[in-house]
Amino acid sequence: MRPDRVFREIRPHVSFFTYRSRKSEVEHNFEESSRLHIDTHWEWPSGMQIHTGGNWVREGLYEPFEVTGTDVVVPTGTYDGWEGALVFNTNRSADLSFDGRANMGSFLSGDRFNASGTVTPSTSSPHASTCSLWSNTAIRSTACRRTCVSGG
């Protein structure tokens, strides 16, 4: 869509995917992962964009899953839930641009929150790039009432 006044472009879209197991030791057609993605991208004449999205996710585990570096074990089962996403970026062709993202919602037997941001100065070479990145993830497992955090 190309509105006349405030926005340069509005891009609503929906997609769905599913991955089914073909392993012989797993129930026939076992759904390992699926996602219904509902999103709209809002772009201004300045090149700035905001993406507002939601995903219905399903993750199927046919064996327990150990979270590396912790004593958290997610039991077998099928986990359904919603997650939301907010993405923001300024004009990427400007002398200095900013990208930010936040995802939050269901994650296996708990929930997660992830935020990241990148500041990128323009370079004169189209083949060179430099940036500064910050990222933080928190996962809370309802099975053990614990929060695991990573950042950088």
Number of C-alpha atoms within 10 A of each C-alpha: 10 11 9 8 8 10 17 17 16 17 12 14 11 12 10 12 10 14 14 14 17 12 10 7 8 11 12 11 11 16 18 17 18 18 19 16 17 16 19 15 17 19 22 16 12 11 15 18 22 19 18 16 19 20 21 17 22 20 20 19 17 17 11 11 13 12 11 8 7 8 9 17 15 19 15 14 15 16 17 17 17 16 18 18 18 17 18 18 19 19 17 16 12 13 11 14 17 19 19 18 17 17 18 19 19 22 20 24 21 19 18 19 19 18 18 17 18 15 17 19 15 17 13 8 7 7 6 8 11 10 12 10 14 12 15 14 18 16 21 19 19 13 12 13 9 12 15 14 13 10 11 8
